[in-house]
Amino acid sequence: RSALSAVGFAPEDFCGMAAVYGEGADASAGASGVPLSVEFFREAVEAFDPEAVILLDDAATALMREAYADALAAIEDFNTAMLMPGLVAPVLGRRVLALDGFEAALADRAAKQRMWAYLKQIRPAAAPY
């Protein structure tokens, strides 16, 4: 939250979504640690309709790759299409940025600086007027 605020997003302009069912998840929804279905993930992203998507870990990146495979295949640069960390991919009008282990990076100064450099690329879009 503090990183997104620092790059210019207001607190009401962002939200988080887990890519896996967490601790205490409803048994009908799935067991703890089980990835969301690709269909559910895509439906959730489309419902939120964000201007940017930041993928904090490998599980989220893998879901995004699968859910938006057709859109990613249209990107000419292979590394961007594969959602390599630090590259901003245009996906159906959204900017998508994958981070490689954001939580773990917070404990390492160099990794934390790398994450900060990545995040600075995804500032809020300018107003359309």
Secondary structure as GFF3:
##gff-version 3
##sequence-region A 1 129
A	DSSP	alpha_helix	2	6	.	.	.	ID=ss1
A	DSSP	three_ten_helix	11	13	.	.	.	ID=ss2
A	DSSP	alpha_helix	38	48	.	.	.	ID=ss3
A	DSSP	beta_strand	52	55	.	.	.	ID=ss4
A	DSSP	alpha_helix	58	67	.	.	.	ID=ss5
A	DSSP	alpha_helix	69	73	.	.	.	ID=ss6
A	DSSP	alpha_helix	78	81	.	.	.	ID=ss7
A	DSSP	beta_strand	88	91	.	.	.	ID=ss8
A	DSSP	beta_strand	94	98	.	.	.	ID=ss9
A	DSSP	alpha_helix	102	105	.	.	.	ID=ss10
A	DSSP	alpha_helix	109	119	.	.	.	ID=ss11
A	DSSP	three_ten_helix	120	122	.	.	.	ID=ss12
###
